[in-house]
Amino acid sequence: MVIRIQDLKKSFHNRAVIDGISIDVTKGDLVAIIGPSGCGKSTLLRCINGLETSDAGSVEVFGTELKSPSEIGQKEFQKRSLTVRQKVGMVFQNFNLFPHLTILENLIKAPMVVSQVSKTDAETKARELLKKVGLADKAHHYPDQISGGQQQRAAIARALAMNPEILLYDEPTSALDPALVQEVLRVMKQLDQEGMTQLVVTHEMRFARDVADRIVFVDHGKIVEMGSPEEIFGNPQDPRTKNFLRHFL
Amino acid sequence: MMKFLLLSLILVLSTSAFAAKAKLRWGGDIESGAPFAYTSPDDEDKLIGFEAEIVELLAKDLDMEVQFVQNSWDGLIEGLNRGDYDIVVNGVEITSDRAEVVNFSQPYYYTSETLAVRKTTNDISALEHLKDKKVGTLDASLAQRILSEQKFPIQIVGYDEEMHAYSDLALGRTQAVLLDEPIALYYAKPNTDLKLVGGPIGYMEYGIVTRKNDPAFSEKIRASLQKLIATGKIQEILERWGMWNEMTAKAWGKDTAPLTKPIAYYKFLETAAGKKTWKEKIQKYIDFLPKLLKGAVMTLEISVISMALAMFLGLLTALCRLYGNAPVRWLALTYVEIFRGTPLLIQLYLIFYGLPHVGISLEPMVAAILGLGLNYGACEAENYRAGILSIPRTQMDASAALGMNWYQSLRHIILPQAIRVVIPPVTNDFIALLKDSSLVSVISMVELTTIYGQLASTHFDYLGLGILTAAVYFIIGLPFVKLSRYFERKIMTASPQIVHEAPEKEEAEPVKTAVAAE
């Protein structure tokens, strides 16, 4: 068990966005979190690495337990968040590459600043990763000089540069032209084959069905249904799941 | 403590008594020009004028050495009380208001106000003719007080430079000018378009100003002046400057007829009227350059150090406002609002002349840098804040997700981007500061504008010197504008979103992954 989410709750302006969610993630899993927009999927993801605070419940990542700051104190929350982020990388919908740095610099910045890796070592590793995601020739380009799909692959490489054990994806292909989606999904699929633990909030149902080990369907801040792709796509139990999937498949 | 002070006082006094030549620190504003005290047109480093000569005599009599300290006229008394110099001899009229805060010697000159009009004006020769007329005078002068105390309405136009008051009169912008007799004598009488009319108006006495807290020194000055008056030495000076008048003669029980020719006055008129060829003029301007450059160096020094302080304060304040807790945010906001919302001039006055009243006396240079730095720091804070706010929050998310703490994110991700945004407004502010630094002349700093004023009042060349000084400001600002352009360009190449370089054509491409290739 690498992630254990227990009865997590979070409200914005008295509206429950996450309303008692519990998920266990085992090593090497690819978990796809699906559901209608605004159902709390992104917030759930951001609670895992402490970018968002929860109101109640807990998230345990490799033994580090994140609880609401009111329970463990703001300082302790920040401290534990930093610990969690050492093991958990994140990929954003809009890539969030650093526009003032080249792709290579985007990759080596955090290893050098956070992990005190030497520039030479960081660059060697970064070039390996860029080769892996097919961007070896874009090392010295700036983010705005490459396409969206390339940017997202660079963002994945940037997350990988910190040697994470888990990757979180927040709708990684939603901002991409349909034609560019596959190149990103292919990288994720490859990482899955290599044994990376991945949590993906996505609307790519085909990808979820073909690659995910587990599907979590969330609606109104609650888990409606959870199971293998065969169970969820082949034989959905809840009418809300059926209704939702009808729009996609 | 008291004992210690007393002891050190005795030490200071005794050392000054035994020193070869003690300094007689004399405060004045040489921009006030002839005949009071001004730089010699022949030697830019020499002070001349009837007051310069009186001070020289006093020093000789007291076996001291004159050390001149420049300050703007309005700040002369405050500067004296701060201890920047020990006497003021610069056309300061003895009034009961001033006598409350400083000591005055007996008068060294008695004079009055004199009306000047255009040659063609025939209906003005006394105060009562000024009803509904536009009358020029110097700000905060006795003449202005007299004009404002009249029962009938007068449109008073205040100037801070006597030359301008008279040139405006000649141009027809005003109908009369009321000013001190010596000023009228030097600036209106030689002007062929103007004439002096009517008898003396009002009555005033110029006195030597000393601090109240040193009555012994005040008495020494008084005794020395008395000796100089009695021996006729002061009279001789006044006569040479063409200023010997009935009032002074009467007060000292002397004959009104002068004994000496007004040589200094003639010399002044010669210089003032001197028509110069273009060649001579250009030679003159070249002669001015070293002095202007000295002022420019001071201006640059003040500006660069102030700006460095402002940028540091600005960044600190912006960070406090954005990321501090409630009291820190409130403090930062208060600082910004107060220093941005009040005039720089008032801040300079408060820092230099106000703080000594609560026991904090700063050097002019320190006060100037602090004043400019604090004022511009408030502006820079807003620049930086805007710059930081312009960076999307998602950048902070991304760096946090990579494990950077708040400081690392700020240092490596947010600020490098924000600084690109603020380079143009910060450059703009630096140029503004460069120009605003001319304000520090009010706290006895001698910088470019002060030098301009001094030269202009000696050579009466407001046009040529004005252009020359403006050019110097422009030129010293230029390298900084260029530098910021250079940085901007450098950044542009490093941030293609500003270059508008078209991104590569978006098209799906097969991922050439290392593994997939196997």
Interface residues (C-beta under 8 A of the other chain):
Chain A: N49 L51 Q78 S81 L82 R85 Q86 V88 G89 M90 F92 N94 N96 L97 F98 P99 H100 K109 A110 V113 V114 S115 K131 K132 V133 G134 Y142 D144 Q145 I146 S147 G148 G149 R153 R158 A159 M162 D177 A179 L180 Q182 E183 R186 V187 Q190 Q193 E194
Chain B: T394 Q395 D397 A398 S399 A400 A401 L402 G403 M404 N405 Q408 H412 I413 P416 Q417 R420 A494 S495 P496 Q497 E501 P503 E504 K505 E506 E507 A508 E509 P510 V511 K512 T513 A514 V515 A516
